Amino acid sequence: MVPWLRGPQDALPDTRRALGPGSDAPGLLAAGGELTPRRLNEAYSKGVFPWYSQGQPVLWWSPDPRMVLLTDEFRLKRSLRKTITKFIRTPGCELRFDSAFRRVVDACAGTPREGQDGTWIVPEMVEAYAAWHALGAVHSVETWIDGELVGGLYGVGLGRMFFGESMFSRRSDASKIALAALVCFCRAHGVAMIDCQQRTAHLASLGARELPRAEFERRLAPAVAAQPVSDWTYDASLWRRLDVSAAGAEQDSGP
C-alpha cells in the first residue's frame, strides 16, 4: 500500500519503497501532503518529485530507472549547431534566465508531455513552483526573438544539481536552444547532471540516458549538498561551452 502523507510532520518514505515495475504505477512512492517549498525541497533533495492530474491527491514519484542528461554527454547534432550559430549571430535573438518565469510555466502547462494527453502542471503546482521560484530555487531558461518569448524550460536548482521540469516551443528548435544554453551554464558552474525524470525519445536524441535509481541517488547526494550556484544569469560568452565535450557533434552526419 502506498503511504499517505497526512501533514508536514510526515517524512517521505525511503525511495526503495516505491512501487516496482510489475505494479500499476511503477515508481509511485507516496500520496497526499501539500506542495510547499519545504516539502518540495525535501522531495527533490531525495530525488522525489510530484506528478499528478487535476482531481487527484499529490502523488510523489521515484522511478527506477531514472532518465538523466549528463552535461558532458549532451548530443549536439550538426543541424542544432547550425541553428544555435545562427541564433547567436542574429540581432534580436537572446537567451535569458528568469525574466518571464510565470509566462514560461504557463506555456509549459499548455504543452502535454510526450505521449500524453492534457497537462500535468495543474494550477496548484503552478502556484507552488512560483512560490519556490520567489525563494530562488526554481528557474526559467528563455529563448527570445525580437522581444518575443518563443520557447524555454523551467526547473529546480539545488546545490550543483538541476532538475528539469518541462519545456515548450513556439518556433522550431526554440526549446532545444534553451536546453543547450542550460547545458552551457551547467558546464560553467560544475553542474554535471540534469534530471529528466522519465524517458522520452526527444531527450534520448539529445544524449539523455537512464540510470538505475541507486546510481542516480549516489550521484545526487553530493551534488545537492554542494555550494549552490549563486548567480543565475546567462552571458553570451557561455555559448563557447558547446565546443567542450559535445559528444559526437563533429562526427555526426545525421540531421
DRENDO-1510 file (C-alpha; in Angstrom, 1 decimal, always signed):
<recs>
REC; n; res; u; v; w
REC; 1; MET; +0.0; +0.0; +0.0 .
REC; 2; VAL; +1.3; +3.5; -0.9 .
REC; 3; PRO; +1.9; +5.6; +2.3 .
REC; 4; TRP; -0.3; +8.6; +2.8 .
REC; 5; LEU; +1.3; +11.9; +4.0 .
REC; 6; ARG; -1.2; +13.5; +6.4 .
REC; 7; GLY; +0.8; +16.6; +7.4 .
REC; 8; PRO; +4.2; +18.4; +7.2 .
REC; 9; GLN; +5.5; +16.3; +10.0 .
REC; 10; ASP; +5.3; +13.1; +7.9 .
REC; 11; ALA; +8.5; +12.5; +6.1 .
REC; 12; LEU; +8.6; +11.0; +2.7 .
REC; 13; PRO; +9.3; +7.2; +2.7 .
REC; 14; ASP; +12.6; +5.6; +1.7 .
REC; 15; THR; +12.7; +5.6; -2.1 .
REC; 16; ARG; +13.2; +1.8; -2.0 .
REC; 17; ARG; +9.6; +1.5; -1.0 .
REC; 18; ALA; +8.4; +2.9; -4.3 .
REC; 19; LEU; +6.2; +0.6; -6.3 .
REC; 20; GLY; +8.1; -1.7; -8.6 .
REC; 21; PRO; +7.9; -2.4; -12.4 .
REC; 22; GLY; +5.2; -5.0; -12.0 .
REC; 23; SER; +2.7; -2.6; -10.4 .
REC; 24; ASP; +0.0; -0.4; -11.9 .
REC; 25; ALA; +2.1; +2.7; -11.1 .
REC; 26; PRO; +5.8; +1.9; -11.1 .
REC; 27; GLY; +7.8; +4.5; -9.2 .
REC; 28; LEU; +4.9; +5.8; -7.1 .
REC; 29; LEU; +6.3; +6.4; -3.6 .
REC; 30; ALA; +3.6; +8.2; -1.6 .
REC; 31; ALA; +0.4; +10.3; -1.8 .
REC; 32; GLY; -1.0; +13.3; -0.1 .
REC; 33; GLY; +0.5; +16.3; +1.7 .
REC; 34; GLU; +0.9; +19.8; +0.4 .
REC; 35; LEU; +3.1; +21.4; -2.2 .
REC; 36; THR; +5.1; +23.8; +0.0 .
REC; 37; PRO; +8.7; +24.9; -0.7 .
REC; 38; ARG; +9.7; +23.0; +2.4 .
REC; 39; ARG; +8.1; +19.7; +1.2 .
REC; 40; LEU; +9.4; +20.3; -2.3 .
REC; 41; ASN; +13.0; +20.9; -1.0 .
REC; 42; GLU; +12.8; +17.6; +1.0 .
REC; 43; ALA; +11.5; +15.7; -2.0 .
REC; 44; TYR; +13.9; +16.9; -4.6 .
REC; 45; SER; +16.9; +16.5; -2.3 .
REC; 46; LYS; +15.9; +12.8; -2.2 .
REC; 47; GLY; +15.3; +12.6; -5.9 .
REC; 48; VAL; +11.5; +12.5; -5.5 .
REC; 49; PHE; +9.1; +14.7; -7.5 .
REC; 50; PRO; +5.3; +15.4; -7.6 .
REC; 51; TRP; +3.3; +14.4; -10.6 .
REC; 52; TYR; -0.5; +14.1; -10.7 .
REC; 53; SER; -3.6; +15.3; -12.6 .
REC; 54; GLN; -6.4; +17.6; -11.7 .
REC; 55; GLY; -8.7; +16.0; -9.1 .
REC; 56; GLN; -6.0; +13.6; -7.7 .
REC; 57; PRO; -4.1; +14.0; -4.5 .
REC; 58; VAL; -0.5; +15.0; -4.7 .
REC; 59; LEU; +1.4; +11.9; -5.9 .
REC; 60; TRP; +5.1; +11.6; -5.2 .
REC; 61; TRP; +7.4; +9.6; -7.5 .
REC; 62; SER; +10.8; +8.0; -7.5 .
REC; 63; PRO; +11.1; +6.0; -10.8 .
REC; 64; ASP; +13.7; +3.3; -11.4 .
REC; 65; PRO; +15.5; +3.7; -13.7 .
REC; 66; ARG; +15.8; +7.5; -13.9 .
REC; 67; MET; +16.3; +9.5; -17.0 .
REC; 68; VAL; +19.2; +12.0; -16.8 .
REC; 69; LEU; +21.3; +14.2; -19.0 .
REC; 70; LEU; +24.9; +14.2; -18.0 .
REC; 71; THR; +26.0; +17.6; -19.2 .
REC; 72; ASP; +29.2; +16.3; -20.8 .
REC; 73; GLU; +27.1; +13.9; -22.9 .
REC; 74; PHE; +24.8; +16.4; -24.5 .
REC; 75; ARG; +24.5; +15.4; -28.1 .
REC; 76; LEU; +24.9; +18.5; -30.3 .
REC; 77; LYS; +23.9; +17.4; -33.8 .
REC; 78; ARG; +25.0; +19.4; -36.8 .
REC; 79; SER; +21.5; +20.8; -37.5 .
REC; 80; LEU; +21.2; +22.1; -34.0 .
REC; 81; ARG; +24.7; +23.5; -34.0 .
REC; 82; LYS; +23.8; +25.5; -37.2 .
REC; 83; THR; +20.6; +26.7; -35.6 .
REC; 84; ILE; +22.4; +27.9; -32.5 .
REC; 85; THR; +25.1; +29.5; -34.5 .
REC; 86; LYS; +22.5; +31.5; -36.5 .
REC; 87; PHE; +20.7; +32.4; -33.3 .
REC; 88; ILE; +23.8; +33.7; -31.7 .
REC; 89; ARG; +24.7; +35.8; -34.7 .
REC; 90; THR; +21.3; +37.2; -35.4 .
REC; 91; PRO; +20.4; +40.6; -33.8 .
REC; 92; GLY; +17.3; +40.4; -31.7 .
REC; 93; CYS; +18.0; +36.8; -30.6 .
REC; 94; GLU; +18.6; +36.5; -26.9 .
REC; 95; LEU; +18.8; +33.9; -24.2 .
REC; 96; ARG; +17.6; +34.9; -20.7 .
REC; 97; PHE; +17.2; +33.4; -17.3 .
REC; 98; ASP; +14.2; +34.2; -15.0 .
REC; 99; SER; +12.9; +37.2; -16.9 .
REC; 100; ALA; +9.5; +35.7; -17.5 .
REC; 101; PHE; +9.2; +32.8; -15.2 .
REC; 102; ARG; +5.4; +32.7; -14.8 .
REC; 103; ARG; +5.0; +33.0; -18.6 .
REC; 104; VAL; +7.3; +30.0; -19.1 .
REC; 105; VAL; +5.4; +27.9; -16.6 .
REC; 106; ASP; +2.1; +28.9; -18.1 .
REC; 107; ALA; +3.3; +28.0; -21.6 .
REC; 108; CYS; +4.6; +24.6; -20.4 .
REC; 109; ALA; +1.3; +24.0; -18.7 .
REC; 110; GLY; -0.3; +24.2; -22.1 .
REC; 111; THR; +2.2; +21.7; -23.6 .
REC; 112; PRO; +1.4; +18.0; -22.9 .
REC; 113; ARG; +4.2; +15.6; -22.1 .
REC; 114; GLU; +5.4; +13.3; -24.9 .
REC; 115; GLY; +2.9; +10.5; -25.4 .
REC; 116; GLN; +0.3; +12.0; -23.1 .
REC; 117; ASP; -2.9; +14.0; -23.4 .
REC; 118; GLY; -3.5; +17.1; -21.4 .
REC; 119; THR; -1.3; +18.8; -18.8 .
REC; 120; TRP; +0.1; +17.6; -15.6 .
REC; 121; ILE; +1.0; +21.1; -14.5 .
REC; 122; VAL; -2.1; +21.8; -12.5 .
REC; 123; PRO; -2.9; +25.2; -11.0 .
REC; 124; GLU; -1.8; +24.1; -7.5 .
REC; 125; MET; +1.6; +23.1; -9.0 .
REC; 126; VAL; +2.0; +26.4; -10.8 .
REC; 127; GLU; +1.5; +28.3; -7.6 .
REC; 128; ALA; +3.8; +26.1; -5.6 .
REC; 129; TYR; +6.7; +26.4; -8.0 .
REC; 130; ALA; +6.1; +30.1; -8.3 .
REC; 131; ALA; +6.5; +30.4; -4.6 .
REC; 132; TRP; +9.6; +28.3; -4.7 .
REC; 133; HIS; +10.9; +30.5; -7.5 .
REC; 134; ALA; +10.5; +33.5; -5.3 .
REC; 135; LEU; +12.8; +31.9; -2.8 .
REC; 136; GLY; +15.4; +31.3; -5.5 .
REC; 137; ALA; +15.2; +27.6; -6.1 .
REC; 138; VAL; +13.3; +27.4; -9.4 .
REC; 139; HIS; +14.5; +29.0; -12.7 .
REC; 140; SER; +13.4; +29.5; -16.2 .
REC; 141; VAL; +15.6; +29.4; -19.3 .
REC; 142; GLU; +14.1; +31.5; -22.1 .
REC; 143; THR; +14.6; +31.9; -25.8 .
REC; 144; TRP; +13.7; +35.3; -27.1 .
REC; 145; ILE; +13.5; +36.6; -30.7 .
REC; 146; ASP; +12.7; +40.2; -31.4 .
REC; 147; GLY; +11.3; +40.7; -28.0 .
REC; 148; GLU; +9.0; +37.7; -28.2 .
REC; 149; LEU; +9.2; +34.7; -25.9 .
REC; 150; VAL; +9.4; +31.8; -28.3 .
REC; 151; GLY; +10.5; +28.8; -26.2 .
REC; 152; GLY; +12.1; +27.7; -23.0 .
REC; 153; LEU; +12.1; +25.5; -20.0 .
REC; 154; TYR; +12.0; +25.6; -16.2 .
REC; 155; GLY; +13.4; +23.5; -13.4 .
REC; 156; VAL; +14.8; +23.3; -9.9 .
REC; 157; GLY; +18.3; +24.2; -9.0 .
REC; 158; LEU; +19.6; +22.7; -5.7 .
REC; 159; GLY; +23.3; +22.8; -4.9 .
REC; 160; ARG; +25.1; +21.8; -8.1 .
REC; 161; MET; +22.1; +19.9; -9.4 .
REC; 162; PHE; +19.4; +20.8; -11.9 .
REC; 163; PHE; +16.0; +19.1; -12.1 .
REC; 164; GLY; +14.3; +19.7; -15.4 .
REC; 165; GLU; +10.6; +20.0; -15.2 .
REC; 166; SER; +9.1; +21.0; -18.6 .
REC; 167; MET; +9.7; +22.8; -21.8 .
REC; 168; PHE; +7.8; +24.5; -24.6 .
REC; 169; SER; +8.5; +25.8; -28.1 .
REC; 170; ARG; +6.6; +28.2; -30.3 .
REC; 171; ARG; +9.2; +28.2; -33.0 .
REC; 172; SER; +11.3; +25.4; -34.4 .
REC; 173; ASP; +14.1; +24.3; -32.0 .
REC; 174; ALA; +13.4; +27.1; -29.5 .
REC; 175; SER; +13.2; +24.7; -26.6 .
REC; 176; LYS; +16.4; +22.9; -27.8 .
REC; 177; ILE; +18.2; +26.2; -27.9 .
REC; 178; ALA; +17.2; +26.8; -24.2 .
REC; 179; LEU; +18.3; +23.3; -23.2 .
REC; 180; ALA; +21.7; +23.8; -25.0 .
REC; 181; ALA; +22.1; +27.1; -23.1 .
REC; 182; LEU; +21.3; +25.4; -19.8 .
REC; 183; VAL; +24.0; +22.8; -20.6 .
REC; 184; CYS; +26.5; +25.6; -21.2 .
REC; 185; PHE; +25.5; +27.2; -18.0 .
REC; 186; CYS; +25.8; +23.9; -16.1 .
REC; 187; ARG; +29.2; +23.1; -17.5 .
REC; 188; ALA; +30.4; +26.5; -16.5 .
REC; 189; HIS; +29.2; +26.1; -12.9 .
REC; 190; GLY; +30.1; +22.5; -12.2 .
REC; 191; VAL; +26.6; +21.0; -12.6 .
REC; 192; ALA; +27.3; +17.5; -14.0 .
REC; 193; MET; +23.8; +16.1; -14.2 .
REC; 194; ILE; +20.3; +17.4; -15.2 .
REC; 195; ASP; +17.4; +15.2; -14.0 .
REC; 196; CYS; +14.9; +14.4; -16.8 .
REC; 197; GLN; +12.7; +12.3; -14.6 .
REC; 198; GLN; +11.3; +9.9; -17.2 .
REC; 199; ARG; +12.4; +8.6; -20.6 .
REC; 200; THR; +11.3; +10.3; -23.8 .
REC; 201; ALA; +12.6; +9.8; -27.3 .
REC; 202; HIS; +13.2; +13.5; -27.6 .
REC; 203; LEU; +15.5; +13.6; -24.6 .
REC; 204; ALA; +17.3; +10.5; -25.6 .
REC; 205; SER; +18.0; +12.0; -29.0 .
REC; 206; LEU; +19.9; +14.8; -27.2 .
REC; 207; GLY; +22.0; +12.4; -25.2 .
REC; 208; ALA; +20.0; +11.7; -22.1 .
REC; 209; ARG; +20.1; +8.2; -20.7 .
REC; 210; GLU; +18.7; +6.1; -17.9 .
REC; 211; LEU; +20.5; +5.4; -14.7 .
REC; 212; PRO; +19.4; +2.8; -12.0 .
REC; 213; ARG; +17.8; +4.6; -9.1 .
REC; 214; ALA; +20.6; +3.7; -6.8 .
REC; 215; GLU; +23.2; +5.1; -9.1 .
REC; 216; PHE; +21.2; +8.3; -9.6 .
REC; 217; GLU; +20.9; +8.8; -5.9 .
REC; 218; ARG; +24.6; +8.1; -5.4 .
REC; 219; ARG; +25.4; +11.0; -7.7 .
REC; 220; LEU; +22.6; +13.1; -6.5 .
REC; 221; ALA; +23.5; +13.3; -2.8 .
REC; 222; PRO; +26.9; +15.2; -3.2 .
REC; 223; ALA; +25.5; +17.4; -6.0 .
REC; 224; VAL; +22.6; +18.6; -3.8 .
REC; 225; ALA; +24.9; +19.1; -0.8 .
REC; 226; ALA; +27.4; +21.2; -2.8 .
REC; 227; GLN; +27.7; +25.0; -2.6 .
REC; 228; PRO; +24.7; +26.3; -4.6 .
REC; 229; VAL; +25.1; +28.4; -7.8 .
REC; 230; SER; +24.8; +32.0; -6.7 .
REC; 231; ASP; +24.4; +33.8; -10.0 .
REC; 232; TRP; +21.6; +32.6; -12.3 .
REC; 233; THR; +22.3; +34.9; -15.2 .
REC; 234; TYR; +23.3; +33.9; -18.7 .
REC; 235; ASP; +26.2; +35.6; -20.5 .
REC; 236; ALA; +26.6; +35.1; -24.3 .
REC; 237; SER; +30.2; +34.0; -23.7 .
REC; 238; LEU; +28.9; +30.7; -22.2 .
REC; 239; TRP; +27.9; +29.5; -25.7 .
REC; 240; ARG; +31.6; +28.5; -26.2 .
REC; 241; ARG; +31.0; +25.7; -23.8 .
REC; 242; LEU; +29.2; +23.8; -26.5 .
REC; 243; ASP; +32.6; +23.0; -28.0 .
REC; 244; VAL; +33.7; +21.3; -24.8 .
REC; 245; SER; +32.9; +17.5; -24.7 .
REC; 246; ALA; +30.0; +17.9; -27.2 .
REC; 247; ALA; +29.7; +14.1; -27.6 .
REC; 248; GLY; +29.8; +13.1; -31.2 .
REC; 249; ALA; +29.0; +16.5; -32.6 .
REC; 250; GLU; +31.7; +16.7; -35.3 .
REC; 251; GLN; +31.4; +13.1; -36.3 .
REC; 252; ASP; +27.6; +13.0; -36.5 .
REC; 253; SER; +26.5; +13.2; -40.1 .
REC; 254; GLY; +22.8; +12.9; -39.3 .
REC; 255; PRO; +20.2; +15.7; -39.3 .
</recs>
